[in-house]
Amino acid sequence: MKHFVLILLFFLSYAFAAEFHLNEYRTPIISIDDDGTATIVDSPEILIGSSGVVMHKFNTESSIVARVSVISKKGGFAKARFEVFDLLAQPALPLPGVAPEVGDTVILNYLYNRSVIVVPNKEIYDEVIAAFPKIIFIHPDIIGAYLSYEYKPNPSRDDFRKMCAQSAAGLIFVAMDGRSVFADCQSFKILKEFQSGEVEYYQLPFYTRVSDIDTVFWKFSSEHINNYDAHYDRLFDEDQ
């Protein structure tokens, strides 16, 4: 009975949150400042921390030339910081050498319909999937297989960034005891936080059917997680 009550509590805490979904938002660059930020038209669709890409038109074709992240919103406008776009980088190909220009198109909430998911057990995984039907969640076995291959039972920000890039996911969802978040998978800025229920039991490093995520002696940074909540809470520490 206790098991049923805890799972039910977790589910009910998500009932009001099922509509969370950030639609892709396109807008031109109005101006560019010397500090590497752009001014764009604001929208309720975007949040501080929302990220996206800058599309530059070459004759009849368009290409991504930079990544962009919203850093402030005021008076109907938003400020966005330019960053290097390297999610699709290939060793044999150079990164684009074209800087963003006024008139280029900013696409925010880029790939926000797809999310990596980190949860402590199968029951919570099933409930989160059901609670957010508009989000395509990348199965945790994909991340688990990568960590097993890399001997990384303690996934870092960079591990998740790489998996988000390879899975074409813009978000990461992490469920912890009493608290769950959606965050941008590159900046790890929290976009939405929910109050969630008590976690009854944990699978480490997170729920996955991959069972052989182990360490190797020659990787000093490879160690098992002892505290699930503390480990994933640190991912969103702004001092990192």
C-alpha positions, 0 to 999 in steps of 0.5 A, spaced: 500 500 500 505 504 501 508 503 494 502 505 491 501 511 495 508 514 493 507 512 486 500 516 486 503 522 489 508 523 484 503 522 479 498 527 481 504 532 482 505 532 475 497 533 473 498 540 472 504 540 468 502 536 463 501 542 458 509 544 459 511 545 451 515 550 448 514 551 441 519 553 436 520 561 435 523 564 429 525 571 429 530 576 425 536 579 429 534 587 430 541 589 432 547 586 434 551 589 440 559 589 441 559 585 447 556 579 442 549 579 444 543 580 439 536 584 440 530 580 438 523 581 439 520 577 445 515 572 445 511 568 451 514 562 448 521 563 450 524 563 457 531 566 460 535 560 458 532 558 452 537 556 446 537 556 439 541 557 433 542 563 428 540 561 420 544 565 415 542 565 408 547 564 403 544 566 396 538 560 396 540 556 401 541 557 409 545 554 414 546 554 421 552 559 423 552 560 431 548 558 437 544 563 441 541 563 448 536 568 451 539 572 457 534 577 458 527 579 457 525 587 457 520 591 454 518 587 448 525 585 446 530 579 448 537 579 449 541 573 446 548 571 447 552 568 441 555 562 442 559 557 437 555 552 434 559 545 434 553 540 435 554 537 428 561 538 428 565 533 424 573 533 424 574 533 417 569 539 416 571 546 419 566 550 423 562 556 419 566 562 419 560 567 418 558 571 423 551 572 425 548 579 421 542 583 422 536 580 419 539 573 420 533 568 423 534 566 430 530 559 431 529 559 439 527 553 443 531 549 438 529 541 438 525 542 445 520 537 442 525 532 444 528 530 451 533 526 454 530 523 461 533 521 467 529 518 473 530 514 479 526 508 477 521 505 472 515 507 475 517 514 475 519 513 468 512 511 466 509 516 469 513 522 466 512 519 459 505 519 460 505 526 463 508 530 458 505 527 451 508 532 447 515 531 448 519 525 445 523 522 450 530 519 448 530 512 451 535 512 457 538 505 455 541 509 449 545 514 454 546 507 459 549 504 453 554 510 452 556 510 459 557 503 459 562 503 453 565 509 456 566 506 463 562 512 466 557 510 471 557 518 474 555 522 468 557 529 467 554 535 464 559 534 458 556 526 457 549 529 457 551 534 452 554 529 447 548 525 448 543 530 447 547 532 440 547 525 438 540 524 439 538 531 436 535 533 443 534 540 446 532 538 453 534 534 459 529 532 464 531 530 471 527 527 476 529 527 483 526 527 490 521 532 491 523 536 485 524 535 478 526 540 472 526 541 465 533 544 463 536 546 456 541 540 455 547 545 453 547 550 458 543 546 463 539 553 465 533 550 468 527 552 464 521 549 468 521 546 475 516 542 478 514 539 485 514 532 485 513 526 490 517 522 494 522 517 491 521 510 494 527 507 491 533 509 486 537 505 480 544 508 479 546 512 476 539 512 473 533 508 470 536 504 464 535 496 462 543 497 461 546 493 467 553 493 466 555 501 467 562 500 471 568 503 472 575 502 470 582 503 474 585 507 469 580 512 469 580 516 475 574 520 474 570 514 473 566 512 480 560 510 482 554 515 484 553 514 492 547 519 492 543 520 486 539 526 488 546 530 490 549 528 483 544 530 479 542 537 483 550 539 482 548 538 474 544 545 475 549 549 479 550 555 476 557 556 479 559 550 474 
